[in-house]
Amino acid sequence: MTRTASGRASAPIEIRGLTKTFKTVRAVNDLSFDAPAGSVTGFLGRTGAGKTTTLRMLLGLVSPTEGSATVNGLPLSRLPSPARTVGAVLDTGGIHPARTARAHLEIYAAAIGMPATRAAQVVALVGLESSADRKTALFSLGMKQRLALATAMLGDPEILVLDEPVRGLDREGIAWLRQFLQTFAASGRTVLISSETLSAVEAMIDHVVVVNTGSLAYEGSIDSLRASRRSRLVVACSNPPLFATALAARGITDVQIMQDGRLAISGTDSSAMVPVSAASGVTIFDVFTDHGDLEQLFISMTTPQFAVAPVRYGPPPVQYGPPSGYFGPTGYGPSGGQR
């Protein structure tokens, strides 16, 4: 971590007012965020949100129209040893299919002034020892992702910048990557990874940056993002419209009928359902607390036009109710929860 002229500690990666315009298209728009030391930062957004363009500007591959992208307070090109400071993977296109994994790594090691022995070390680091002497044309996409990560690790960098690192990985591979990146960050180093979906990386990140059409939509900890997602009750009952009306009469008005006929109720708890059920004569079949789907929150942040079509109140669906032979929980409904 460096310090600015004012003495303020700066993050290893700082994006400030970053803008990039391609002819008439503004791919990145006045974007500012940090990737703190000792953390795995998820840089999230849908296809076309400006993620890869931002990473390319950070790595000095594209010049910004306005603003800055710095590493340890400097543009990457001004660092004394860029490859030993930042290890980056933007795609796997630089892997020659006719070379073995070991030969690929030895060539890249030589290019940044590292000994050939470093190739063997990073092969082991990413779990490719048994495939080191196979031609990469025979590699799966997940194996190529591991080899690309090994290439980024050749300089033993302080910072990793990875574009879509979970693409092509199976569940075991994703679990391995999570442990690898969290261990890397726990040593005080910095990770910035991009993804088109939050669910793919939620378990491995602790800091979140969400972009939408090139602009910042959210920045903060993953825990803060979870806390911002309100919990709600989901209730299955014999007459949803009547139950919603009974709830409104008691001042519980944040109620929505879901597409499957259940009610989504916010601003109350399950204990309030019993007296409403008894007073309205509506039988409750099931009730549980939904703590929120972060992926749906992410979609709502990154797709302004995303909206669930409103469901109109009306009679319950024909034959709506519990399966044959179902007996509800004791205490619900006018007859103790049984039909």
HELIX and SHEET records of a PDB file:
HELIX    1   1 LYS A   51  LEU A   58  1                                   8    
HELIX    2   2 LEU A   76  ARG A   78  5                                   3    
HELIX    3   3 PRO A   82  THR A   85  1                                   4    
HELIX    4   4 ALA A  101  ALA A  111  1                                  11    
HELIX    5   5 THR A  117  LEU A  125  1                                   9    
HELIX    6   6 GLU A  129  SER A  131  5                                   3    
HELIX    7   7 THR A  136  LEU A  138  5                                   3    
HELIX    8   8 LEU A  141  ALA A  152  1                                  12    
HELIX    9   9 ARG A  171  ALA A  186  1                                  16    
HELIX   10  10 GLU A  202  MET A  204  5                                   3    
HELIX   11  11 ILE A  222  SER A  228  1                                   7    
HELIX   12  12 PRO A  240  ALA A  249  1                                  10    
HELIX   13  13 SER A  270  ALA A  272  5                                   3    
HELIX   14  14 MET A  273  SER A  280  1                                   8    
HELIX   15  15 LEU A  294  THR A  302  1                                   9    
SHEET    1   A 3 VAL A  25  ALA A  35  0                                        
SHEET    2   A 3 ILE A  13  PHE A  22 -1                                        
SHEET    3   A 3 GLU A  66  VAL A  71 -1                                        
SHEET    1   B 6 VAL A  86  VAL A  89  0                                        
SHEET    2   B 6 ILE A 159  ASP A 163  1                                        
SHEET    3   B 6 THR A 190  SER A 195  1                                        
SHEET    4   B 6 VAL A  40  LEU A  44  1                                        
SHEET    5   B 6 HIS A 207  ASN A 212  1                                        
SHEET    6   B 6 SER A 215  SER A 221 -1                                        
SHEET    1   C 4 VAL A 255  ILE A 257  0                                        
SHEET    2   C 4 LEU A 263  ILE A 265 -1                                        
SHEET    3   C 4 ARG A 232  CYS A 237 -1                                        
SHEET    4   C 4 ILE A 284  ASP A 290 -1                                        
END                                                                             
